[in-house]
Amino acid sequence: MHRVVERARPCPLDAVDSLDVNHGGVAVIANSRVRLSTVNIDVRPTTFEFVVARAVVDRFACTVLVIYRPGSEGAHLAVRTDLPGWRPEHTP
């Protein structure tokens, strides 16, 4: 058995009311020994997809940030401005 925290790819603004399939997204997947919970942050990046999770195993805990930037998109400085100085504000 595995545990999963996922974030679906956001729909384009012109397709929010559409019932079309929205492919993509990112996930954190762990075995059943790891307790995962979603960490929500108020960020809407335009250059990448992400998910943030808190992972706990026994007495060890950490916050995991997974970022996916599509290879079809060129790397540019906007990636740096989408998460300026982000720090988790999460208490155990």
C-alpha positions in Angstrom: 0.0 0.0 0.0 1.2 3.5 -0.8 0.3 7.0 0.3 -0.1 9.8 -2.2 -0.3 13.6 -2.1 -1.1 15.0 -5.6 -1.9 18.2 -7.3 -3.6 18.1 -10.7 -2.4 20.4 -13.5 -4.4 23.7 -13.2 -6.9 24.1 -16.1 -6.3 27.0 -18.4 -8.5 30.0 -17.5 -10.5 29.6 -20.8 -11.3 26.0 -20.0 -12.3 26.2 -16.3 -15.9 25.3 -17.2 -15.0 22.5 -19.6 -15.4 18.8 -18.9 -12.4 17.9 -21.1 -9.7 15.7 -19.6 -6.9 17.8 -18.0 -3.8 15.7 -18.3 -0.8 16.2 -16.0 0.0 17.1 -12.5 2.6 16.1 -9.9 2.6 13.8 -6.9 4.5 12.7 -3.8 4.3 8.9 -3.4 5.5 7.0 -0.3 5.2 3.6 1.2 2.7 3.0 4.0 5.2 3.7 6.8 5.3 7.4 5.8 2.5 9.6 6.8 1.8 12.2 4.1 -0.3 15.4 4.4 -0.9 18.2 1.9 0.7 21.6 2.7 -1.1 24.4 0.9 0.7 27.5 -0.1 -0.8 30.6 -1.8 1.2 30.5 -5.0 0.0 30.2 -8.6 3.1 29.8 -10.7 2.9 30.2 -14.5 6.2 28.4 -15.4 6.0 25.1 -13.5 3.7 22.7 -11.6 4.3 21.8 -8.0 3.1 20.0 -4.9 4.1 20.4 -1.3 3.7 17.7 1.3 4.7 17.0 4.9 6.2 13.6 5.4 6.5 11.9 8.8 8.3 8.7 9.6 8.5 7.8 13.3 10.1 10.9 14.9 11.5 12.4 11.6 9.4 15.0 9.8 10.1 17.2 6.8 8.4 19.3 4.2 8.9 18.2 0.6 8.5 20.5 -2.4 8.3 18.8 -5.8 8.6 21.0 -8.9 8.0 20.0 -12.5 8.9 22.3 -15.3 7.8 20.9 -18.7 10.8 20.2 -21.0 8.8 21.7 -23.9 9.1 25.1 -22.1 12.3 27.0 -22.2 14.0 27.8 -18.9 13.7 31.5 -18.0 13.9 33.9 -15.1 10.2 33.7 -14.4 10.8 30.4 -12.5 12.7 32.3 -9.9 9.9 34.9 -9.5 7.1 32.4 -9.1 8.3 31.3 -5.6 10.2 34.4 -4.2 11.6 33.6 -0.8 9.1 30.8 -0.1 9.4 29.2 3.3 6.9 26.8 4.8 4.8 28.2 7.6 3.8 24.9 9.0 3.9 23.8 12.6 4.0 20.1 13.5 
